[in-house]
């Protein structure tokens, strides 16, 4: 390949800067060997430019491809997922750097950079990621502009051109964002379901919820259309645990949708009550990497891809890999009239207990059953027992094999999962169908934006029991021990222990707490206005702008900004002269020619600068030295692209003006 076709140093540096900007957020998720291999490939290519090494041959390239594919196969168990696809793009960067020689190679590498920058928004759609994504596009476009030549590779010029191009694209981007039809994805690439996530698990053991109490990350945001439920009714159901193995509560067969639990995905399959819903609200749920959603009791959601289970919960057809918004209508159970009878299988499932273990609790609950008390009376006795001598704490002692016995008749210190689990065990031992429900309880009302903010530390577990007269009804044993937990939240109920393991207890610093809440409000507005801009919001916005949505008005709405941009470009061209603006060296030389014309030495059309300088020397010998120097500086600046010659040309013109002024 000819040396003139090879990439100059500035072009290489811009390409590597664009790759680094696109890959930087991915470094924490990529395997370390990919990060190291990319850095080594960049180092090798720079060494090739310096002449210290040669480009690798075909055999070495083939070996590098085989090693890279093997590394991907060992690093990722699932190939068709988002993380290995991003890793494949990073490997493409690495391998392409080994043969980054021509301008075509540069364009291909930068095109890959745009794709990698776009993958950022699959993982996160927050404001910081959006700002960083814009910076990435700015750097990549500047790197693209830098490939046009040495003058275009200067940072100020390349970034300036990139900024102007992006600014010109903003009006069209806004119009397309508002007017383009909201289509579903043509395909879906799953994310890594094994990725770490904070939230409620599909099983519960003692200590799980107390761990969540140490996290103040947002979990849910809810805005209401109409009345807002009072604090004592803010129970957001997500999971039902019906199976107990002596220590761990889980959903079990027939409840878990993965083990035979029925889900009504179509709205026509979900018979709705004749009375209207009491609450209508919109939930914005953070990523959980799980399918369960959270809502009040007896929910129904018209959102596409959301179904309802037989026990009154909501599920998403695919896991919630990123922030997800859905509409909900809820009917409190007391508004629904006569309950459906409990089937034999459902009764057996909600009376299930291990064959042995926790003998004291079994005997204690058996006394209630043998005394002839009904379900509500048994429940009242157990709640009175909790109320007399139990302590609500975020740091309960560890429990042994007979965990229920040790808690009820030993430690008597626990968190919500201890109270809910032991209560359901005792009710089942007394012959009353019962189950554990997990979700969130409470939330912080944000007055400025009118929404309820539920954090991870609001995670809660409670119970439901079945009676013939009322069907399934909620019972919260925690309320019998610590009613302020339900009324005022965890921070009020356990003020001394709340977030006690945090290095910096931000919740105790009022200024930082207010700033944190303000930041959450900004994120809430961002998600509602941008990220969750769905078809319904689009139609509402277009109706406000156009009055009536019709093809003609939509066409006018789309074409007007384009016409405005074109008129602006034409006006700019007219203002700055026809065609593209001449380089600075040509403008300075024309200035020199105009001065000579005023002195009676006009340059002829088509006359070369060197010929003109010779004619000036013949007609005006006293101007010959300066004309020669100015012409030489112009030729170096215009034809050789020498920045120093351009500065020299400017200085000579200033000095020549001074000399002529003295004459």
N, C-alpha and C positions, 0 to 999 in steps of 0.2 A: 504494500500500500504506500502511496506517495505520502511524503511528510506533510504536504499541504492539506491532506484529508484527515490527518490525525487530530485528536482533540487537544486544544491547548490547556495549559495548567489551570487557568481561570474556569474553563468549562468543567473540568474534572472536579474542582473544589465545589462548584455550585451543585453538581449532581450529588456529591457525597453529602452536602449540607441538606439537600432535599430529602435524600434517603434517611438521614439521621432524624430530621424533623418528623417524618411520617412514622418511623419506627420507635421513637422515644417512648410514647405511651404503651407500646406493646412489649417493651423490654421486660417489664415485670411479669408478663404472662408467657413469654417465649422461653423455651429451654435455653440454658446458659450456653450450650454448645453453638446454637444459632447466632447468638449475640457475639460470641468470640470469633466464629467463622466470618461473620460480616466485617468485624473490625480487622481481622487478618487479611481479608480480600482487599479492603481499602488500602491497607498498608502496602500490600504487594503491588497494587496498581500504581501507587505513588512512586514506589521504587523502580517500576518499569519506566515511568516518565523520566526519572532522574538518570536512567541508563544503567542502573546497578543490577537489574535483573531483566530477564526476557519474559514475554508473555507465555503462559503454559501451552504446551502442545495438545494435540487431539487426545492422546492417551491420558494425559493428566486431567483434562477436562472430563473425559468419560469416567475416570476413577472418582473425581469429585462428585459427579452426578450420582453414581452408585452409592457412595458414602452418605450423601445427603438424603437420598431416598431411604436408605437403611436407618439413618438416624430418625427420620420422621416416623417410620414404622415402629421403632422401639419407643419413641416418646409419646405416641398417641395410639390408644387402643381403638378409637373410633375415627375412621378417616373422613366420613361425610359429616363433618361438624364445623362450626365456625373457627374454633381455635386452630385445628390443623390446616385449614384453608389460609388463614393469616400467616401461619408458619411457612406454608408453601410459597407465599408471596415474598416473605423475608428471605427464604432460601433462593428464590429467583433473583433477588437483588444481589445476593452473595455470588452466585454463579455468573451473573451477567457482568459483574465487576471484573471478572477474570478475562473477559474479552471486550471490555469497554474501549473501543478504538475509534469508530466512525461516528458521524453525526446521527446516523440511523440508530446506532446502539444507544446513544444518549437519549433520543426521543422515546425509545422503547422503555428505558429505565425510568424516565420521568412519568410516562404513562402508568407504569406500575405504582409509582409513588402516589398518584391520584387515587388509585384503587385502595391502597393501604390506608390513606388518610380517610377515605369514606368508611372503612370498617370501624373507625372509632365510634361512629354513631350507632352501630349495632350493639356495642357494649354499653354505652352510656349516652344519654341525651341531655345531660345537665348543662348549665350555663358555662362552667369552666371548660368542658369538653368542646362546646360550640365555639368559644373564643379560640381555643387552641386549634380547632379544625380550620378556622379562618386563617390563622397564622400559618398553618401547614400549606394551605392552598396558595397563600401569598408567596411563601418561599419557593414552592414548586414552580409556580408561574414565573417567578423571577429567574429561576434556574433555566426554564425554557427560553426566556428572553435572552439569557446570557449566551445561548448557543449561536446567536446571530453574528458574533464577531467580538474582537477584543474590546472595542469601545462599549458594546452592550454588556460586557461582563463586569463592568465597574459596579460595585454594590449600590451606589446611589442611583445610577441610571437604571439598573435591572429592577431594583425594588420600586423605583418610581413608576416605571412602565407597568409592572405587575399591579401596583396599587391603582393606577388609572384604569387598567382593564377590568379589575374587579369592581371598581366604583361604577363604571359604565354598565356592568352587568346587573347591578343591584335593582334598578327599576324593573327590568324584565324578570328578574328572580321573584320580586314581590308580586308581580302580576300573575306569573305562573303558579306561585304558591296559593294565591287566592282562587284563581279561575280553573286550574287544571283539575279534571275529575279525580276523585280519590279512589284509586284502584287498589285491590289487594295485591300482595306479592305474587309474582308469577311462579315462584318456587320458595321453599323455606329450607334454610340450613339450620339444623338444631345446634344449640350451644352445649357446652360440656355440662351435663347434669351432675357431675361429681364436684363441680366448683363450689367453693365455700360460700355459704350464705347464712345470714343471721335471721332467725325466725323460728316459728313453732314447728316441731318435728312431727312425723307421723306416728310417734310413740311417746310415752311419758314415763319417766322414772323419777324418784325423789331427787330433787336438786336441779332438774332441767329448767324450771321457770325462774328459780332464784338466780341462775346464771344469766338469763335474759334481762333480769332486773338491773344488771350492770351496764346495759347498753341504752344510750339515749338516741339511737338512730331512728329516724321516722319510719313508720310501718304503713300507716294509712292516713289519707286526708279525705274528709267528707264534707260536701256542701249540700245543704238541704233545700228542697223546694217546699216551703211550708213550715210546719212546726218542727222544732228540734227536740229530740227526746231528752228528758231530764237525766241527771247523772246515774240514778239508780236503775235506769232502763238501757244504758249504753253497754249492752253485751253484744259483742261482734263474734258470732259463731264461725268457726272454721273447720274444726275436726270433732268427730265423735269417737270416743274410745269405748269399745264394748267388750274387749277381750283382756283378761288378766291372767298372767302366768305365775303369780306369786310375788312379783316385783315390778314388772313392766306392764303398763297399759298400752294397748294398741287397738287399731280399728277393727281388725278381725274379719273373718269371712262373712260376706254379705253386707258389710258396711263399707270397706275399702272398695272403690270402684275397680281396682286392679284384681280383686278377689271376689268378683260376683256381685258387687254392689250396683244397684240399678241407677242409671242417670237419665233424666228426661232432657234431651238436647233440643228438641223442637218445642216451641211455645204451645203448639196445639196439644202436646202430650201432657201439659201441666194445667189441670183444671184450677181455675182461680176462684176464690171466694166471691159470693154475690155482693158483699159489702165492699166499699172502696178501701184501698190501703190507707193506713194512718200516716205512714212516712214514705216520702219519696226523696231519694238522695243519690248523689253521684260519688262513687268511691274511686280514689286514685291510690292504687296499691303499689308499693315498692317491690322490686324483684325478689322472689323467694326460691326460684328454680323448682317450684312445686306447682301443682295444678289447683290446689284449694284456694278459694277466695273467702272473703269475710263479709258478713252481713248480719243484720238483726234476725230474729226468729221469723219463720214463715216468709222467706224472701221469694221474689220473682225478678228476673233480669231480662229485659228485652235486648240486651247487647248480644251481638252475633258471636257465636262460639262459646257461650256461657250456658251451662245446664244446671239442673236442680236434682239433688239426690232424694231418695225416699225419706230420709230423716231430716229434710229441710235445710240442706246446705247448698252452697253454690260451688261449681267446679268450672275451670276453664279447660277447653278441649286440649290445649297445649300448655306446657308449663309456663309460668310467668318469669321469663328470662329477663325482661326489662319492665320498667314502670308501665302499669296497665290501668286504664280507666274503664269503669262499667257503671251502668245505671241499675238502680235497685228500687223495688217497691216492697214494703214489709207490712204484714198484718199481725199484730199482737195476738197471741192465742186466745185471750179473753174475748176477742171480737168474733171468734169463728164458730160459736155454737157448739153442738154436740160433737164429741171426739169420735174418731173411728175406733172400733174395738181392736185390741192387741192380738195379733195372730199367735198361734202356738210356737212357731219357729222364732218369732220376734221375742216372745216371752222367755223361751229357753235361753236365747242369746243374752238377754239382759238380766238373767239370773245366774249366769255361768260363774263358777268359782273353781279354783284348783281343788284337786281331790283332798289335799291336806294343807297344813300350814295355818298360822294365826288362830290357834284353838281358843284363846281367851275371847277374841272378838266374836267368833262363831257362837260360843256359849252365851255371851252377853246379848247378842242380837237375837239368839234363839229364845231367850226369856221374854223379849218383847213380842215375838211371834206367838209364843204359847199362851201369853196373857190375853190374847184376843184383841189387841189394839189394831186399828186400821193403819193404812200407810201414812196418813198425815199425822196421826198421833205418834207413831214410831219416829217419824222425822222430827217432830217437835221435841221428843225426849232426847234424841241424839244431839240436836242443836243446843238444847239446854246444857248438856254435858260439856260441849265445846265452850260454851259461854262462861261456865263456872271456873275452869282452871287451866285454860290453854293460853299460849303466848304466840302471837304473830311475829315472826322474825325472818329476816333475809338470810340468816346464817344458822340454819337448824343443824343439830348434831347428826352425824351419820347413823344410819339404821342398819340392822343386821338382816338375817334371813327372814324372820317373822316381822317384817317391817311395819305392818299395821298394828300388831300387838305392841311392839316397842314404842310406837308413836302414841297410841291411845292410852296405854297404861304405864308408860315409862317417861320418855322425854317430854311429851306434851308441848313441844316447841316445833313450829313448822311454818311452811309457806303455803301458797294456795294449793299446790299439787298434793301436799300432805293431807290437807283437810278434805279436798274433793275425792281423792282416792280412798281414804279411810271411810268417808261417809258412804260412798257407793258400795264399798265392800260390806259394811255393816247393814245397809238397806237390803242388799241381795241376800245376805245371811239371814235376814229377818223375813225373807220371802217377798220382797217388794222389787219389781223390775226397776233397775236404775242404770245409769250410764254416766261417764265422765265426758264433759264437753270442754274443748280447748279453743281459745281465741284471744281476744283482747277485751278489756273492760275499761270504760272511762274515756279520757282524752282531754286535751286542752283546747278550749274554745278561743279562736283567734278572731277577736272582734273586728279588727280593721278589714279583714277579707271575708269574714262570715264563713269560716269553715272550722271543722273539728280536726285537730292534729293528734293522732295516736302514735305513740312511740313504742319501741320494743319493750321498754320497761313496763308498759301497760299490759303485757302478756298475762293471761289469767286462765285459771282452770276452775270450773264449777261443776255442778251436778244437775241431772234431770231425773225425775222419778215419774212413774206412770200410775195413775189412779183411774178407776172406772168412770168417775164422775167428771174429771177434768182432763183426762188424757195425760200427755207429757207436760210437765210443768217444771220451771227452773227453780232450783234450790241452791243457794250459794252458802256453803258452810263457813267460808271466810268472813262473811258479813256478821255471823254470830260471834266471832272472836274480835274482829276489827271492822266495825261498820264504817269508820272513816276511810278505809281503803276503797270502799265502793262509792262513798259520797264525795270524797275530796281527792282521791288518787293515792298512788303508792308513796309519793314524796311526802305527803302529809302523814300517812299511816306509819311510816318507818323513817322518820326524819333523820335520826342519828345514824342509821345504817345505810341510808339511800346513797348509792354511788360511792360507797366508802372506800372501794378499792381503786378509785380513779386517782391518777397522779395529780391532776389539777381539777378540783371540784368546781367546774364552771357554773353548775346550777346554784352555787352559793354566792356567786358574784352577779349582782343584779344587772350591771351594765352589760356584761358579756352575755347574760341570759337574754336581755332585750335584743342585742345584736344578733344572736343566734335565731331568735324568733323572726326578726326582720329578714334575715337571709332566707329562712324557710318560706316566708310570704313571697319573696321575689321568685323563688323556685316554683312556688305554687302558681303564680301568674304566668311564668314562662311555660310551664307544662300545659296549662289550660289554653293559652293563646297560641302556642307554637306546636309543641310535641303532640298534643291530642286534638289538633285541628282536623276533625273528621268530616264526613260528608254532611252531617246535620249542621255543624257550625259553618261549613262552607256555604251551604244554601242560605243560612240566616245572614251571613255577611254579604253575599251577593244581592240578596233582597234589599238590604239596607242601602247598598251602593247604587243599585240599578232600579229599584222599585219593582221591577218585574223581570224574571229570568226568561229570556228568549234568545234564540240563536243570533238575531241581529244585534241585540244589546251586548251579548257576550263578545261578538266579533268586534264591535266598536270598542269595548272595554280592553280587548287584547291589542287592537291595532293602534289606539291612541298613544299609549306609551312608546311603542315602537316608532311611530311617526314623530313623536316629540324628540326622541333620541336622535333620529336621523336629521331632523331640522337643526338640532343643536350641533351635531357634527358638521353639517354644511355651513352653519354660521361661523363655527370655529375656523374652518378651512378658509372661508371668505375673509375673515378678520386677519388671518395670518398670511394671506396671499395664496395664490393658486398652488395646488399640489402640496407636497410635503415641505416642511420648512427646511431651508438649506442648512448644512452644517455651519458651525461657528467660524471655521477657517474661511469658508467661501463668503460668509457675510462680512468678515473683516477685510478680505481682499476686495470685495465690491466697494467697501467704504474707501479704501485706498484709491481705487479707480475713479470714484466720484470726485475725490479731492484733486486728482490730476486733471480731470476734465474741467474743473473750475479754473485751473491754471492754464488751460488751452491745450492740454494733451489728452485727447479723448481716445479711448481704446476702441479699435475697430471690431465689428461683429465677427466672431469666430477667431479672433487673433489670440494666439497662445500666450500665456503669461510670460514665458521666456522671450518671445519675439517682442512683446510689448515693452519689456524692460530694456531690450537692446535699442528700440526706437526712442525711448525716453532718454537713454544715454547719449544718443546721437543729437537729439534736438535740444536737450537741456543737460549738458555735461555735469553741472553742479548737483543735479539730483540723481546721477547715475549710481553712486555708492549705496545710497539709501534704498533706491528702487531695486538694486540687485539683492540686497540683504532681505528686504521684505518679500521679494519673489521667491528666494531660496527657502525662507521660513514657511511660506504658503505651500510650496511643493512638498516639503517634508510633512506638514500637518495634514494636507488634503490627500496625498497619494500614499504616504507611508504610515499614516495614523499615529504620528508621533505627538503625544500630549505636550512634551517640552517645547516642541516647535510652535504649537498653537499658543502657548504662553509667551514665547519670544515674539511671535507676530503681533500680539496685543501690545507688548512693551514697545516695539519698534514704531507702531502707529502712534502711540502716545508721544514718544520722543520726536517723531517727524512733525507732529502738530506743533510742538514747542519750537522746533527749529524754524518752521515756516512762519510761526508767529513772530519770531525775533527778526526774520528778514523783512 
